[in-house]
Amino acid sequence: MGNVCEVWWVALRPAILAARELDGDATIGENFAWLAGVMAELDRKVAIPPVYDEALLVSCIGRRLASATDALHLVLSLRAPVEPEAV
């Protein structure tokens, strides 16, 4: 099944809940929440660990941030201007 949807739901849930309250619209992100729940249930049925929750997200945020930073540095290095060679 995969747990990408669950990971993103855990990461974005606080912002979605805040947007619901701010706009007074309980339907904001409802399909996303539903899909994350369905995917989590499917994963539980076939015993795909781990269960993603805020504690797990917090425990790996440093590693994920370092990985994203490394990727950003790589992209920026590839975009660096190239000086023409002296003839």
N, C-alpha and C positions, 0 to 999 in steps of 0.2 A: 504494500500500500504506500509506504513512504510517510515521512513525518514532516515534510517541509511546510505543509499547511499549518500543522500544529505549532511548529516553531514560530512562524510568522504571527499566528494568533496570540501566542504568549507575549511576543514582542510588541504587538500593536494594540492589544486589548485595553491597556490603560488609556491610550489616546482615543480609541473608539468610544469607550465608556464616557470619557470626558466630553467628547463631541456630542454624544447623545444628550448628556445633561445640559450642556451649553445651548444646544439648539432645541431642547425639549422634544427631541425626535428619537423615540426608542427603536426606530427601524434602521438607523445608521449602522451599517456593518452586520445586519442580522443574517444575511446570507453567508457571509464569511464565518460568523460564529457557528451557524448551523453546519457548514462544511467542515470546520475544524472539529466539531463534535462528532460528526459522522466518521471522519477519518480516524479520530482517536478511538472510537468504538471498534472500527474495523481492525486497527492495529492491536487492540487488546484481544480481540478474538483470535488472531493468529500469533499472539504473543511476541509482538515486535517491541523490544525495549529501545530506548528508555521512554518513560512517560515525561513529556516536556511540561514543565511548570516554571513558575518564576524563580524558584530556588535553583533549578538547573541552569536557567538562562543567566542568572547572576554568577553562578560558579564558573561559567565558561566565557563570560563577557571579555575578560582580559585577553584570552587567547584569540577570540574572534576579532577583537579590536586590533591586536598585533598583526593578524593575518590580513585584515583589510588595509592597514597602514602599509604593510609590505607591498601589497598589490598596487596601492596608490603610488608609492614611490617608483615602482617598476614602470607604471604607465607614464608618470611624469618624466622619467629618465628617457623613455622612448620618444617623447615629444620634444626633447631638448633640441634647440637649433643646432644645425651642423654647420661648422665654419668651412668655407670653401678652401680646398688645398691650394697652397702656393705653387705656382707653376714655375 
